[in-house]
C-alpha cells in the first residue's frame, strides 16, 4: 500500500476543525495509522487526541 503523505501545520490541528481531522480518518471512522499518513510520532499523537476530543463533543462520528 503506497504511503499517503499528508502535510499539515501543527498549529492548524484542533478539535474544532473537523474538516481537517476527517483527512486522517477512514470512511468507517478508524484513525489512519502513522505509516499511512507519514506523520511524525508527536504530530500523530496530537491528531489522535484531537480526533478523540472532537468525537467526545460530537463534532465527528
N, C-alpha and C positions, 0 to 999 in steps of 0.2 A: 504494500500500500504506500503510495507516494506521500511524502511529507507535505503538509498544507501549512506553510508559514503564514502566520497572522501577525502583522505589525500593528502595535497599538501603544500609545503613550501611557506610562504608569499612572499619570495624574488623571487620565480620562476614565480609568476603571472605577466605577462607582455603582452601587446597587440601584441608584435612581436612574440609571441609563440602561434599561433592559434591551434596547436595540443593539447596543454594543455587546452585551453579555450573551445574546442569542447566537452570536457567531461562534461561541465556544461550547454550545450545547447541541446535541443531535436532535432530530425531529421527535424522537421518543423521550427526550428530556434528560438524557445522560450527559454528564460533563465529558468533553473530549479529553483524552489523555495528553500529557505533555509531549510525547513522541510524535503525536499527530499535529499539534499546533506549533511545535517548535519553540515554545516559550521557555524562558529561563525558569528555574525552580521557584525563585522568590516571587516572580510575577504570576506564575501559575497558582501558587498558594493564595495570592491576593485575589485572583479571578475566582477561584473556588469559593473563598469566603464571601465575596460579593454576590455570587450566584445564589448561594445558600441563604444569604440575608434577603435578597430580592424575592426568593421563594417564600420566605417567612412572612413578608409583608404583602404577599400576593401580587407582586408586580410581574412574576414569572410563574409558569406552571412547572 
